[in-house]
Amino acid sequence: MSDLGFKLMVFIYWVVDLFYSPEKRLEALKIRPGVALLDYGCGPGRYLKGFCSAVGKNGKVYAADIHELALHYSKKRMEKHG
């Protein structure tokens, strides 16, 4: 995917998330505290904040993606939200 295509995807996700938040989708996963979780194909990291909250301080969240911009966006998001 081109950088422009990735940025367009990020915008589309942002619009979708206005109507149906990632946090609501995460509830269905029933993630337990303390687990290790891999967000494979993390994209812009829109689920990372929720994953971190779900696994708690004793859990671990890993993000992986083939696109370098995805990792950049994910890293920035985690730096912003902790």
DOROSE-575014 format. One record per residue: residue number from 1; residue in three letters; chain; x, y, z of N, C-alpha, C, O, CB in turn. Coordinates in Angstrom, 1 decimal. Glycine has a CB too. Example, Ala and Ser with C-alpha at 12.3 -4.5 7.8 and 13.67 -1.06 7.14 Angstrom:
BEGIN
  nr rest kette    npx    npy    npz   capx   capy   capz    cpx    cpy    cpz    opx    opy    opz   cbpx   cbpy   cbpz
   1  ALA     A   13.2   -5.7    7.8   12.3   -4.5    7.8   13.2   -3.3    7.8   14.2   -3.3    8.5   11.3   -4.5    9.0
   2  SER     A   12.8   -2.2    7.1   13.7   -1.1    7.1   12.9    0.0    7.9   13.4    1.1    8.0   14.1   -0.6    5.7
This chain:
BEGIN
  nr rest kette    npx    npy    npz   capx   capy   capz    cpx    cpy    cpz    opx    opy    opz   cbpx   cbpy   cbpz
   1  MET     A    0.9   -1.2    0.0    0.0    0.0    0.0    0.9    1.2    0.0    1.9    1.3    0.7   -1.0    0.0    1.2
   2  SER     A    0.5    2.2   -0.8    1.3    3.5   -0.8    1.1    4.3    0.4    0.1    4.0    1.2    0.9    4.3   -2.1
   3  ASP     A    1.9    5.2    0.7    1.8    6.1    1.8    0.4    6.9    1.7   -0.3    7.0    2.8    2.9    7.1    2.0
   4  LEU     A    0.1    7.3    0.6   -1.2    8.0    0.4   -2.3    7.1    0.6   -3.3    7.5    1.3   -1.3    8.6   -1.1
   5  GLY     A   -2.3    5.9    0.2   -3.3    4.9    0.4   -3.5    4.7    1.9   -4.6    4.5    2.4   -3.0    3.6   -0.3
   6  PHE     A   -2.4    4.6    2.6   -2.4    4.3    4.1   -3.1    5.5    4.8   -3.9    5.3    5.6   -1.0    4.1    4.6
   7  LYS     A   -2.7    6.7    4.4   -3.3    7.9    5.0   -4.8    8.0    4.7   -5.5    8.4    5.6   -2.6    9.2    4.5
   8  LEU     A   -5.2    7.6    3.5   -6.6    7.6    3.2   -7.3    6.5    4.1   -8.4    6.8    4.6   -6.9    7.2    1.7
   9  MET     A   -6.7    5.4    4.3   -7.3    4.4    5.2   -7.5    4.9    6.6   -8.5    4.7    7.2   -6.4    3.1    5.2
  10  VAL     A   -6.4    5.6    7.1   -6.5    6.2    8.4   -7.7    7.1    8.5   -8.4    7.1    9.5   -5.2    6.9    8.8
  11  PHE     A   -7.9    8.0    7.5   -9.0    8.9    7.5  -10.4    8.1    7.5  -11.3    8.5    8.3   -9.0    9.8    6.3
  12  ILE     A  -10.5    7.1    6.7  -11.7    6.3    6.7  -12.0    5.7    8.0  -13.1    5.7    8.5  -11.6    5.2    5.6
  13  TYR     A  -10.9    5.1    8.7  -11.1    4.6   10.0  -11.6    5.6   11.0  -12.5    5.4   11.8   -9.8    3.9   10.5
  14  TRP     A  -11.0    6.8   10.9  -11.4    7.9   11.8  -12.9    8.2   11.6  -13.6    8.4   12.6  -10.6    9.2   11.5
  15  VAL     A  -13.4    8.3   10.4  -14.8    8.5   10.2  -15.7    7.4   10.7  -16.7    7.6   11.4  -15.1    8.7    8.6
  16  VAL     A  -15.3    6.1   10.5  -16.0    5.0   11.0  -16.1    5.0   12.5  -17.1    4.8   13.1  -15.4    3.7   10.5
  17  ASP     A  -14.9    5.4   13.1  -14.9    5.4   14.6  -15.7    6.5   15.2  -16.1    6.4   16.4  -13.4    5.6   15.0
  18  LEU     A  -16.1    7.5   14.5  -17.0    8.5   15.0  -18.4    7.9   15.3  -19.1    8.3   16.2  -17.2    9.6   14.0
  19  PHE     A  -18.8    6.9   14.5  -20.1    6.2   14.7  -20.1    5.0   15.5  -21.1    4.6   16.2  -20.7    5.9   13.3
  20  TYR     A  -18.9    4.3   15.6  -18.9    3.0   16.3  -17.4    2.9   16.8  -16.5    2.5   16.1  -19.2    1.8   15.4
  21  SER     A  -17.2    3.2   18.1  -15.9    3.3   18.7  -15.2    2.0   18.7  -15.9    0.9   18.9  -16.0    4.0   20.0
  22  PRO     A  -13.9    2.0   18.6  -13.1    0.7   18.8  -13.4    0.1   20.1  -13.3   -1.1   20.3  -11.7    1.0   18.6
  23  GLU     A  -13.6    0.9   21.2  -13.8    0.4   22.5  -15.0   -0.5   22.6  -15.0   -1.5   23.3  -13.9    1.5   23.5
  24  LYS     A  -16.1   -0.2   21.8  -17.3   -1.0   21.8  -17.0   -2.3   21.2  -17.5   -3.4   21.6  -18.4   -0.3   21.1
  25  ARG     A  -16.2   -2.3   20.1  -15.8   -3.6   19.4  -14.9   -4.4   20.3  -15.0   -5.7   20.3  -15.1   -3.3   18.1
  26  LEU     A  -14.1   -3.8   21.1  -13.2   -4.6   22.0  -14.0   -5.3   23.1  -13.5   -6.4   23.5  -12.2   -3.7   22.7
  27  GLU     A  -15.1   -4.8   23.5  -15.9   -5.5   24.6  -16.2   -6.9   24.2  -16.3   -7.8   25.0  -17.2   -4.7   24.8
  28  ALA     A  -16.5   -7.1   22.9  -16.9   -8.5   22.4  -15.7   -9.5   22.5  -16.0  -10.7   22.5  -17.3   -8.4   20.9
  29  LEU     A  -14.5   -9.0   22.6  -13.3   -9.9   22.6  -13.1  -10.5   24.0  -12.5  -11.5   24.1  -12.1   -9.2   22.2
  30  LYS     A  -13.6   -9.9   25.0  -13.5  -10.4   26.4  -12.1  -10.7   26.8  -11.7  -11.8   27.2  -14.4  -11.6   26.6
  31  ILE     A  -11.2   -9.7   26.6   -9.8   -9.8   26.9   -9.6   -9.8   28.4  -10.1   -9.0   29.1   -9.0   -8.7   26.2
  32  ARG     A   -8.8  -10.8   28.9   -8.6  -10.9   30.4   -7.4  -10.1   30.8   -6.4  -10.0   30.0   -8.5  -12.4   30.7
  33  PRO     A   -7.4   -9.6   32.0   -6.2   -8.9   32.5   -5.0   -9.8   32.6   -5.2  -11.0   32.9   -6.5   -8.2   33.9
  34  GLY     A   -3.8   -9.3   32.4   -2.6  -10.1   32.6   -2.2  -10.9   31.4   -1.1  -11.5   31.4   -2.8  -11.0   33.7
  35  VAL     A   -2.9  -10.9   30.3   -2.5  -11.7   29.1   -1.6  -10.9   28.2   -1.5   -9.7   28.4   -3.8  -12.1   28.3
  36  ALA     A   -0.9  -11.6   27.4   -0.1  -11.0   26.3   -0.9  -11.1   25.1   -1.5  -12.1   24.7    1.3  -11.8   26.1
  37  LEU     A   -0.9   -9.9   24.4   -1.8   -9.8   23.2   -1.0   -9.2   22.0   -0.2   -8.3   22.2   -3.0   -8.9   23.5
  38  LEU     A   -1.2   -9.8   20.8   -0.5   -9.3   19.6   -1.6   -8.7   18.7   -2.5   -9.4   18.3    0.3  -10.4   18.9
  39  ASP     A   -1.4   -7.4   18.4   -2.3   -6.8   17.4   -1.5   -6.9   16.1   -0.7   -6.0   15.7   -2.5   -5.2   17.8
  40  TYR     A   -1.8   -8.0   15.4   -1.2   -8.3   14.1   -1.9   -7.5   13.0   -3.1   -7.7   12.8   -1.1   -9.8   13.8
  41  GLY     A   -1.1   -6.7   12.3   -1.7   -5.8   11.3   -2.4   -4.7   11.9   -3.5   -4.3   11.7   -2.8   -6.6   10.4
  42  CYS     A   -1.6   -4.1   12.9   -2.2   -3.0   13.8   -2.6   -1.8   13.0   -3.4   -1.0   13.6   -1.2   -2.7   14.8
  43  GLY     A   -2.2   -1.6   11.8   -2.6   -0.3   11.1   -2.2    0.9   11.9   -1.1    0.9   12.4   -4.1   -0.3   10.8
  44  PRO     A   -3.1    1.9   12.0   -2.7    3.1   12.7   -2.8    2.9   14.2   -2.7    3.9   15.0   -3.6    4.2   12.3
  45  GLY     A   -3.1    1.7   14.7   -3.1    1.5   16.2   -4.4    1.9   16.9   -4.3    2.3   18.1   -2.0    2.2   16.8
  46  ARG     A   -5.4    1.9   16.2   -6.7    2.3   16.7   -7.2    1.5   17.9   -8.1    1.9   18.7   -7.8    2.4   15.7
  47  TYR     A   -6.8    0.3   18.0   -7.2   -0.6   19.1   -6.2   -0.7   20.3   -6.5   -1.2   21.3   -7.4   -2.0   18.6
  48  LEU     A   -5.0   -0.1   20.1   -3.9   -0.3   21.1   -4.3    0.3   22.5   -4.0   -0.4   23.5   -2.7    0.4   20.6
  49  LYS     A   -4.9    1.4   22.5   -5.2    2.0   23.8   -6.2    1.1   24.6   -6.1    0.9   25.8   -5.9    3.4   23.6
  50  GLY     A   -7.2    0.6   23.9   -8.2   -0.3   24.5   -7.6   -1.6   24.9   -7.9   -2.2   25.9   -9.3   -0.6   23.5
  51  PHE     A   -6.7   -2.2   24.1   -6.0   -3.4   24.4   -5.2   -3.2   25.7   -5.2   -4.1   26.6   -5.0   -3.8   23.3
  52  CYS     A   -4.4   -2.1   25.8   -3.6   -1.8   27.0   -4.5   -1.7   28.2   -4.1   -2.2   29.3   -2.8   -0.5   26.8
  53  SER     A   -5.6   -1.1   28.1   -6.6   -1.0   29.2   -7.1   -2.4   29.6   -7.2   -2.7   30.8   -7.7    0.0   28.9
  54  ALA     A   -7.4   -3.2   28.6   -7.9   -4.5   28.9   -6.9   -5.4   29.6   -7.3   -6.2   30.5   -8.4   -5.1   27.6
  55  VAL     A   -5.7   -5.4   29.1   -4.7   -6.4   29.7   -4.2   -5.9   31.1   -3.6   -6.6   31.8   -3.6   -6.6   28.8
  56  GLY     A   -4.3   -4.6   31.3   -3.8   -4.0   32.6   -2.3   -4.0   32.7   -1.6   -4.2   31.8   -4.4   -4.8   33.7
  57  LYS     A   -1.9   -3.6   33.9   -0.4   -3.4   34.2    0.4   -4.7   34.1    1.6   -4.7   33.8   -0.2   -2.8   35.5
  58  ASN     A   -0.3   -5.8   34.4    0.5   -7.1   34.3    0.4   -7.8   33.0    1.1   -8.8   32.8   -0.2   -8.1   35.3
  59  GLY     A   -0.3   -7.2   32.0   -0.3   -7.7   30.7    0.7   -7.0   29.7    1.3   -6.0   30.1   -1.7   -7.6   30.1
  60  LYS     A    0.7   -7.5   28.5    1.6   -6.9   27.5    0.8   -6.9   26.2    0.0   -7.8   25.9    2.9   -7.8   27.3
  61  VAL     A    1.1   -5.8   25.4    0.5   -5.6   24.1    1.6   -5.4   23.1    2.4   -4.5   23.3   -0.6   -4.4   24.1
  62  TYR     A    1.6   -6.1   22.1    2.6   -6.0   21.0    1.8   -5.6   19.7    0.7   -6.0   19.5    3.4   -7.3   20.8
  63  ALA     A    2.4   -4.7   18.9    1.9   -4.3   17.7    2.8   -4.6   16.5    4.0   -4.4   16.6    1.6   -2.7   17.7
  64  ALA     A    2.2   -5.2   15.5    3.0   -5.6   14.3    2.3   -5.2   13.0    1.1   -5.4   12.9    3.3   -7.1   14.3
  65  ASP     A    3.0   -4.7   12.1    2.5   -4.4   10.8    3.6   -4.3    9.8    4.7   -4.0   10.1    1.7   -3.0   10.8
  66  ILE     A    3.3   -4.6    8.5    4.3   -4.6    7.5    4.6   -3.2    7.0    5.6   -2.9    6.4    3.8   -5.5    6.3
  67  HIS     A    3.6   -2.3    7.2    3.7   -0.9    6.7    4.4    0.0    7.7    4.0    0.0    8.9    2.4   -0.3    6.3
  68  GLU     A    5.5    0.6    7.3    6.3    1.4    8.2    5.4    2.6    8.8    5.6    2.9   10.0    7.5    2.0    7.5
  69  LEU     A    4.6    3.2    8.0    3.7    4.2    8.5    2.8    3.7    9.6    2.5    4.5   10.6    2.9    4.9    7.4
  70  ALA     A    2.3    2.5    9.5    1.5    1.9   10.6    2.2    1.9   11.9    1.6    2.3   12.9    1.0    0.5   10.2
  71  LEU     A    3.4    1.5   11.9    4.2    1.4   13.1    4.5    2.9   13.6    4.5    3.1   14.9    5.5    0.7   12.9
  72  HIS     A    4.7    3.8   12.7    4.9    5.2   13.1    3.6    5.7   13.8    3.7    6.3   14.9    5.3    6.1   11.9
  73  TYR     A    2.5    5.5   13.2    1.2    6.0   13.8    1.0    5.3   15.1    0.5    6.0   16.1    0.0    5.7   12.8
  74  SER     A    1.2    4.0   15.2    1.0    3.3   16.4    1.9    3.8   17.5    1.4    4.0   18.7    1.2    1.8   16.2
  75  LYS     A    3.1    4.0   17.2    4.0    4.5   18.2    3.6    5.9   18.7    3.6    6.1   19.9    5.5    4.6   17.7
  76  LYS     A    3.2    6.8   17.8    2.8    8.1   18.2    1.6    8.0   19.1    1.4    8.8   20.1    2.5    9.0   17.0
  77  ARG     A    0.6    7.1   18.8   -0.6    7.0   19.5   -0.3    6.5   20.9   -0.9    7.0   21.9   -1.6    6.0   18.8
  78  MET     A    0.6    5.6   21.1    1.0    5.0   22.4    1.7    6.1   23.2    1.6    6.1   24.4    1.8    3.7   22.2
  79  GLU     A    2.6    6.9   22.6    3.3    7.9   23.3    2.3    9.0   23.8    2.5    9.5   24.9    4.3    8.6   22.4
  80  LYS     A    1.3    9.2   23.1    0.2   10.2   23.4   -0.6    9.7   24.6   -1.0   10.4   25.5   -0.6   10.6   22.2
  81  HIS     A   -1.0    8.4   24.5   -2.0    7.8   25.5   -1.3    7.0   26.5   -2.0    6.6   27.5   -3.0    7.0   24.7
  82  GLY     A   -0.1    6.7   26.4    0.6    5.9   27.4    0.4    4.5   27.3    0.9    3.7   28.2    0.2    6.3   28.8
